[in-house]
Amino acid sequence: MMPRPASNGFQDWPVQARVIRLHEDTVPVWHVLQKRKLLLAMTMVLGAALAASFVLYFPRNYTSETQILEDPRGLKIFSSEDLTPQGQAADMTTALVETQLRVLTSDSVLQRVVARLDLTHDPEFDGSERNPIQAAIEFIKRRLGSDGKAEPLETVALRSLQDKVRAQRLDRGFVIQLQVTAHDADKAASLGLAVAKTYIEGEALAKRETARRAGGEVRDRLDDLATRVKQAEEAVEAFKVKNRLVGASGELVSAQELSALNLQIVTAQTKTSELKARADQIQSLAKSGVVPDNLPESVKSSTITSLRTQFAEADRLQADAAARLGPRHPDTLSLRNQIDRLRGQINAELSRIAAAARSEYERARVNDQALARSLQSLKTQALDVSQSLVRLRELERKAQASRTVYESYLARSREIGEQQGVDTGNVRIISPPLPPNKPTGPPATLIVLAGGVLGIALAAASAMLFEGVRRRSAL
C-alpha cells in the first residue's frame, strides 16, 4: 500500500517529533563532564604544561623607564640667543618637544647606541636568539626572498633596538618618558641610560656643530664686509681730497680758508688804514715846507733826525749872529743860507718818505682788493662745496652702514665662538632608569593557570560536541 502524501501543514512533523524526543533525552552537562573527567584532567595538565613551556622557553621582557627634561627655551647665557632661541610661543614649544621625541628614537641616535654598547655581538640584538615563531618567519622570508642576501649586523641590531624603544611626552609638559625593553632587567636599565645619554650628547654636539658652521659662515662673510668697509672709507677720503673738503684739523678746507682769509682781510684793512693816515700826514708835512719842532713818529728816521739837529743848530747860530752882528752881516747871511739848504734837504727827505709811504699804502690797497676777490671766489666755491657735501654725506652714510654691519658680524662671530664651548641647552635626565623588579606582562603563575583553564575549556567543549554528535547518530 502506497503511503499517502502529507499535507503542507504537517510535512515537517517527523522532524519536529525528533527534536522533541532529543530534547527529552538530553543528558545534563555535568553528567557529560563526569564521564569525560579523565579527558578534562589530561587537557588541563597539557594546557598548563604548554603554558609553563611558553614561560620557560620564551624569555620574559623587562622595561626600564627614563624621564628626560627637554626645555626648548634653553639657558640664556649670551645677550643674543639666535642659536638657542628664547621665549617661543606655546604651540612652537609643543612642536619642538614633539620633534625631539622623534629625534630621541631616530636612527641616528640608536645607531650610536648600537656602536656604543656593541650590540652587534649581543645575541638578543644580532638575530642569533630567536624563538620558534621568529625562526619560522625568518625561514619564510628567506624562502620568499629573491636575492637571499643577509642583512648587515648593524642593520639587524638597529631594527631590534627600534622594536624595543618607545618614547612619549608626559602631560603636555617638557618631560619625555623613554621606555626600553630587554630580556634582562639590568640590560634594560643600561640600554635606557645609554639611549638617554647618547641623545643628550648628540644634541650638545649638534648645537656645537651648528655654532661652528655658523661661525665659519660669519667669518667668511667678515672678510667680504671688511673689504667693503675699506672701500667705502677710501671712497670717502678720496672724495674729500678731490673736493678739498677736509684739512689737517678735520674741518672743511673751504671753511678754514674762509676763516683765514677773513682774518687776513681784517688785518690788511687795518694796516691799509694806518698806511694811508701815515702817507697823508707825511704828504701834508712835505707840502707845508715848515719844519716842525716835533716830528711825528711816522716820519722819524736817522736822516731826518740828523738834518733836524743840524737845522736847529744852524737856526740858533743864525739868531745869535743876527743879534750880535746884524741881519746883513755875511756870517748871518751864510748861516741863513745854510738853514735854507737844510730845510730843503728836510723837505726832500720828507717827500721821499711820503712817496715811500704812499707806495706802501698803494700796495696795501691792492692787496686788500686781491683779498676781497679771493673772498668772493671762496664764497662761490662754498656753494659748490655745499653740493659736494651732499654727496659726501651719502658716501659717509654708506661707509657707516658698512661699518655697523661689519662690527655686528664681528661681535656675532666672537659670541658664536664662545657658544661653541658652552652648552646652552637645557636637556637633562631627571629620573635615571632603574632595573625593573618584575617583567613586563602577566605573572608566570597566571599564565600557567590560564593555560590550564583554557585546556579544561577546550576539553569541555570537545566532550559536549562529541556527546551531541553521538546522540544524533543514535536517533
Number of C-alpha atoms within 10 A of each C-alpha: 3 4 5 6 7 10 8 7 7 9 11 11 11 10 10 12 11 13 14 11 12 15 10 9 10 11 13 8 13 9 10 15 17 11 12 16 16 12 18 22 15 15 22 23 18 17 23 23 17 17 22 19 12 16 16 11 11 13 13 19 18 23 28 27 22 21 22 21 17 24 17 22 16 17 16 14 12 13 7 13 16 10 14 20 13 14 10 12 9 9 8 12 18 17 13 17 21 17 11 18 19 12 16 24 19 13 15 13 21 23 20 17 22 22 13 12 13 14 21 19 15 14 12 17 23 22 18 11 12 15 11 11 9 12 14 12 11 14 12 11 12 14 11 10 10 8 8 10 8 8 9 11 15 18 15 17 25 23 17 16 25 16 10 16 20 16 17 15 19 11 8 11 13 18 20 24 16 24 22 26 24 25 16 18 21 18 17 25 25 20 24 28 21 20 26 24 17 20 24 21 14 17 19 19 14 12 20 21 13 16 22 18 14 17 22 15 12 17 17 11 15 19 12 11 20 17 13 17 21 14 14 21 19 14 16 21 17 12 18 18 13 10 17 14 21 18 15 8 8 9 11 18 20 19 17 17 15 18 13 11 17 16 12 14 20 13 12 18 18 13 16 21 14 13 22 19 16 21 23 16 16 24 19 14 19 20 11 10 14 12 18 10 8 8 15 11 8 14 19 13 13 9 12 18 14 12 17 21 13 16 21 16 14 20 17 14 17 24 17 13 20 19 11 11 14 15 15 11 13 13 16 21 16 14 21 20 14 17 21 15 13 20 19 15 17 23 20 14 18 23 18 15 22 22 15 14 23 20 15 16 22 15 14 20 19 13 16 21 15 13 19 15 12 17 18 13 11 18 15 11 12 16 11 12 21 12 10 17 17 11 14 20 12 13 19 17 14 17 21 15 14 21 19 14 16 21 15 12 18 18 12 18 22 13 17 26 17 13 22 19 11 13 17 20 18 16 21 17 17 13 12 16 24 17 17 17 11 13 19 15 11 9 12 16 13 11 18 21 17 16 23 25 17 18 24 23 16 15 22 20 13 15 20 15 11 12 16 15 11 11 13 11 8 7 9
